[in-house]
Amino acid sequence: MLKNDRGYLMMEAISSLLLLSCIAAAGLPALNLLYEEAETTRELRQSIEVLENVLLMEITEESEPVKLNGTEFIVERDTLSNGFTEVCVRFSGSNGREYKKCGLKHDGMKKG
């Protein structure tokens, strides 16, 4: 029997590195997906902020797309027959999906 059993064998070191690399290879795509979803959540919050700002302003004509932090938000308006205006904000999320948030604005009493 050998008395010199100190240290690791080369095979043990290689198998440990192989195991760590497999764990990293499986975990990195999941981390990337989590990052993209967090970025999309930030963009959703920004779209709600843009929608609130458009609903509070008295703008009747079409406006240019709003750009915030590299995301382009497209504002759409549609006048409904019951005196309301539907305002929608569309954007393409960083995860590749299309999103649309809408709100209603009452046009108020028309003076005539």
Contacts in CASP RR format, 6 or more apart in sequence:
PFRMAT RR
TARGET T0000
AUTHOR 0000-0000-0000
METHOD contacts of the structure
MODEL  1
MLKNDRGYLMMEAISSLLLLSCIAAAGLPALNLLYEEAETTRELRQSIEV
LENVLLMEITEESEPVKLNGTEFIVERDTLSNGFTEVCVRFSGSNGREYK
KCGLKHDGMKKG
36 94 0 8 1.000
36 95 0 8 1.000
37 95 0 8 1.000
39 93 0 8 1.000
39 94 0 8 1.000
39 95 0 8 1.000
40 93 0 8 1.000
40 94 0 8 1.000
40 95 0 8 1.000
40 97 0 8 1.000
40 99 0 8 1.000
42 69 0 8 1.000
43 71 0 8 1.000
43 91 0 8 1.000
43 93 0 8 1.000
43 94 0 8 1.000
43 99 0 8 1.000
44 99 0 8 1.000
44 101 0 8 1.000
46 68 0 8 1.000
46 69 0 8 1.000
46 71 0 8 1.000
46 73 0 8 1.000
47 73 0 8 1.000
47 89 0 8 1.000
47 91 0 8 1.000
47 99 0 8 1.000
47 101 0 8 1.000
48 101 0 8 1.000
50 66 0 8 1.000
50 68 0 8 1.000
50 73 0 8 1.000
50 75 0 8 1.000
50 89 0 8 1.000
51 87 0 8 1.000
51 88 0 8 1.000
51 89 0 8 1.000
51 101 0 8 1.000
51 102 0 8 1.000
51 103 0 8 1.000
54 63 0 8 1.000
54 75 0 8 1.000
54 87 0 8 1.000
54 89 0 8 1.000
55 87 0 8 1.000
55 103 0 8 1.000
55 105 0 8 1.000
60 77 0 8 1.000
62 75 0 8 1.000
62 77 0 8 1.000
63 75 0 8 1.000
65 72 0 8 1.000
65 73 0 8 1.000
65 74 0 8 1.000
65 75 0 8 1.000
66 72 0 8 1.000
66 73 0 8 1.000
66 75 0 8 1.000
67 73 0 8 1.000
71 91 0 8 1.000
71 92 0 8 1.000
71 93 0 8 1.000
71 94 0 8 1.000
72 91 0 8 1.000
72 92 0 8 1.000
73 89 0 8 1.000
73 90 0 8 1.000
73 91 0 8 1.000
74 89 0 8 1.000
74 90 0 8 1.000
74 91 0 8 1.000
75 87 0 8 1.000
75 88 0 8 1.000
75 89 0 8 1.000
76 87 0 8 1.000
76 88 0 8 1.000
76 89 0 8 1.000
76 90 0 8 1.000
77 85 0 8 1.000
77 86 0 8 1.000
77 87 0 8 1.000
77 88 0 8 1.000
78 85 0 8 1.000
78 86 0 8 1.000
78 88 0 8 1.000
79 85 0 8 1.000
79 86 0 8 1.000
79 107 0 8 1.000
80 86 0 8 1.000
80 104 0 8 1.000
83 106 0 8 1.000
83 107 0 8 1.000
83 108 0 8 1.000
84 104 0 8 1.000
84 105 0 8 1.000
84 106 0 8 1.000
84 107 0 8 1.000
85 104 0 8 1.000
85 105 0 8 1.000
85 106 0 8 1.000
85 107 0 8 1.000
86 102 0 8 1.000
86 103 0 8 1.000
86 104 0 8 1.000
86 105 0 8 1.000
87 102 0 8 1.000
87 103 0 8 1.000
87 104 0 8 1.000
87 105 0 8 1.000
88 100 0 8 1.000
88 101 0 8 1.000
88 102 0 8 1.000
88 103 0 8 1.000
89 100 0 8 1.000
89 101 0 8 1.000
89 102 0 8 1.000
90 98 0 8 1.000
90 99 0 8 1.000
90 100 0 8 1.000
91 98 0 8 1.000
91 99 0 8 1.000
92 98 0 8 1.000
92 99 0 8 1.000
93 99 0 8 1.000
END
